[in-house]
Amino acid sequence: VICFDHGIMALAPHSQRSCSRWLVVDTDAGVDDAFALCMALRLAKQSDFEFKLITCCFGNCSVEQVGINVAKCLAACELPSSEWPKVVLGAAGPNGTQKAIN
C-alpha cells in the first residue's frame, strides 16, 4: 500500500492487462488530496500505472462534494475521458462503529 497522504491511499498489485501495475485510490478530495490526485493522474501513464478506480469518502466535506472535486481533478488533468478511471461514491458518514470527530 502506498500512502500519498493521510486521506488518500493507493494500492498497486500486479494486473493482467497491458500495464504492469494499477491504482485504486480512496480520497476525501480535500485540497491536499486533490493536488496529490492530479499529480498521480498526470504521472500514472508515464510511470506504467493504470488508474482503475477512485472511491470517494466523506471527510473535509460531503461525499457528494468529494465526487464533484474528483470530477474537477479529472477535467483539470486534461486526460481523454476514455482514460478516466471509474469513480464511485462511498459512505456519506462514519459507519456504526466510528464516531465523527468535530
C-alpha positions as CSV (number, residue, x, y, z in Angstrom):
1,V,0.0,0.0,0.0
2,I,1.3,3.4,-1.0
3,C,0.2,6.3,1.2
4,F,0.3,9.7,-0.5
5,D,-1.3,11.4,2.5
6,H,-3.4,10.6,5.5
7,G,-6.5,10.9,3.4
8,I,-5.5,9.3,0.1
9,M,-4.2,5.8,-0.4
10,A,-3.3,3.8,-3.5
11,L,-2.9,0.0,-4.0
12,A,-0.6,-1.3,-6.6
13,P,-0.8,-5.0,-7.1
14,H,0.1,-6.7,-10.4
15,S,-2.5,-6.6,-13.2
16,Q,-3.2,-9.0,-16.1
17,R,-3.8,-6.0,-18.5
18,S,-1.2,-4.1,-20.5
19,C,0.1,-2.0,-17.6
20,S,2.2,-3.9,-15.1
21,R,0.7,-2.1,-12.1
22,W,-2.6,-0.4,-11.3
23,L,-4.0,2.1,-8.8
24,V,-7.2,2.2,-6.7
25,V,-7.4,5.5,-4.8
26,D,-9.7,6.3,-1.9
27,T,-9.9,10.0,-1.1
28,D,-11.9,12.8,0.5
29,A,-10.5,15.1,-2.2
30,G,-9.6,18.0,0.1
31,V,-7.1,20.4,-1.2
32,D,-4.0,18.3,-0.4
33,D,-5.7,15.1,-1.7
34,A,-6.9,16.8,-4.8
35,F,-3.4,18.1,-5.6
36,A,-1.9,14.6,-5.0
37,L,-4.6,13.0,-7.1
38,C,-3.9,15.4,-10.0
39,M,-0.2,14.7,-9.8
40,A,-0.8,10.9,-9.7
41,L,-3.2,11.1,-12.7
42,R,-0.7,13.0,-14.8
43,L,2.2,10.8,-13.8
44,A,0.4,7.4,-13.9
45,K,0.8,6.7,-17.6
46,Q,4.5,7.6,-17.9
47,S,5.1,5.6,-14.7
48,D,3.4,2.5,-16.1
49,F,0.4,2.6,-13.7
50,E,-3.2,2.2,-14.8
51,F,-5.8,4.0,-12.8
52,K,-8.6,1.6,-12.2
53,L,-10.8,3.2,-9.6
54,I,-11.3,6.3,-7.4
55,T,-13.5,5.9,-4.4
56,C,-14.9,9.0,-2.7
57,C,-15.4,9.1,1.1
58,F,-16.7,11.8,3.3
59,G,-14.1,13.9,5.2
60,N,-13.5,17.6,4.9
61,C,-16.8,17.9,3.0
62,S,-19.8,15.8,2.0
63,V,-19.3,12.7,-0.2
64,E,-21.3,14.4,-2.9
65,Q,-18.9,17.3,-2.9
66,V,-15.9,14.9,-2.9
67,G,-17.3,13.4,-6.1
68,I,-17.6,16.9,-7.6
69,N,-14.0,17.6,-6.6
70,V,-12.7,14.4,-8.1
71,A,-14.5,15.2,-11.4
72,K,-12.9,18.6,-11.4
73,C,-9.5,17.0,-10.9
74,L,-10.1,14.6,-13.8
75,A,-11.1,17.5,-16.0
76,A,-8.2,19.7,-14.9
77,C,-5.7,17.0,-15.8
78,E,-6.9,17.2,-19.5
79,L,-6.9,13.4,-19.9
80,P,-9.2,12.0,-22.6
81,S,-12.4,10.8,-20.9
82,S,-11.6,7.3,-22.2
83,E,-8.7,7.2,-19.9
84,W,-10.6,8.3,-16.8
85,P,-10.8,5.7,-14.0
86,K,-14.2,4.7,-12.7
87,V,-15.3,7.0,-9.8
88,V,-17.7,5.8,-7.1
89,L,-19.2,7.4,-4.1
90,G,-18.6,5.7,-0.8
91,A,-20.1,6.2,2.7
92,A,-21.7,9.6,3.4
93,G,-20.6,9.4,7.1
94,P,-18.9,7.1,9.6
95,N,-20.2,3.6,9.8
96,G,-21.9,2.4,13.0
97,T,-18.7,1.6,14.9
98,Q,-17.0,5.0,14.4
99,K,-17.7,8.4,15.8
100,A,-17.4,11.6,13.9
101,I,-14.7,14.0,15.1
102,N,-15.6,17.6,15.2
